[in-house]
Amino acid sequence: MATSSDKEDAGKEGPPPLDDFTERLDRMRGEHDPGEEKSGSGSGAAWGRALRASSDLLAGLFVGTVLGLLLDRWLGTSPWLLLVGIGIGFAAGLRNLTRSMK
């Protein structure tokens, strides 16, 4: 035999789950599902590319400068090998930069 509470429960559905509401809200806002892969066009990807570009260039300059300075001290040719090292380091940094941007 059915009780009155069974009849009330049969006529009503509970509220939809919160996940459904979040998904509908994201769709209306135009946001993607967090499970989807991003295409790399977000601002985080742009910051990553910018950081990679600057670190490539600075690493080449740093290594060239340090090697030029060490060779200058060892050979006593100050400041000529330092200047050559800076130039070679800059060229290597640009090469790494163009290679990573392809």
N, C-alpha and C positions, 0 to 999 in steps of 0.2 A: 504494500500500500504506500502511496506517495504522500509525503508530508508537505506542509505548506512551504517549508524552506527549500525542498527539492523543486517545487514549482517556480519559486522565485529565481533560483540558480539557473534553471533551464531557460528562462526567458532573457537573461542578461549574459552578456559576455564581459569578461574583465577588460581593463584598458589594454591597448596594444603595448608590447614591450618597448622599453626605452630605446633599444637598438634600432627598431623600426622608425621611431620618431627622429633619431639622430641621422639616419640615412636619408629620410625625406627632407630634413632640414638642410643637409649638405647638398642634396640635389637642387633644391631651390636656390641655394646660395651660389651654386655652380662649382662647388668644391668636389674634388675627386675622392673616391673611396680610399682610405688609408692603405688598403691592401694592394692597390694598383701601383705599378711602377711609374715613377716620374720620368719624363722624357729628358730631363736635364736642362730645361729652360727656366727653372726657378732661380730666384736670387741667390740661393745657396750654391748652386752650380756656377753661377757667374763669379761669386766670391772665390770659389775654389780655383777657377781658371785664372783669376787675377793674382791670387796668392802663388799659384804655380809659376806664372810668368815672371813675377818679381823675384821669386826665389831662384829660378833658373838664371836670370841675369845677374843677381847679386852673388850667387855661388861662383859663377865664372870670374867675376871681378875679384872676389876675395881670394880665390886660389891663385889667380895670376899675380895679384899684388903680393901675396905672401911668398910665392916662389921667386918673384923678381927681387924682393927685399932680401931673402936668404941668399940668393946668388950674388947680389951686390955686396953683401957683407963678407961672403966667402972669397970672392974674387977681387974685391976692392974697386969696383967700377961704378961706385955710387954717382949719380942716380939713374944711370942709363939702363941697366937691366930691370930696375923697378918700372921705368916708363914702358919698356918693351913688354914686361909682364902684365902691366895694366892693359895695354893694347891687345895682347893675345887673350887675356882673360875676358875682355869686353867682346872680342870676336867669338870666343867660345860660348859666352853667355847668349849672344845673339843667335848662334847656331842652335844651341839647345832650345832657345825660345821658339824659333821657327819650327823646329822639329816637333816640339810638344803641341804647338798650335795646329798642326796638320791633322 
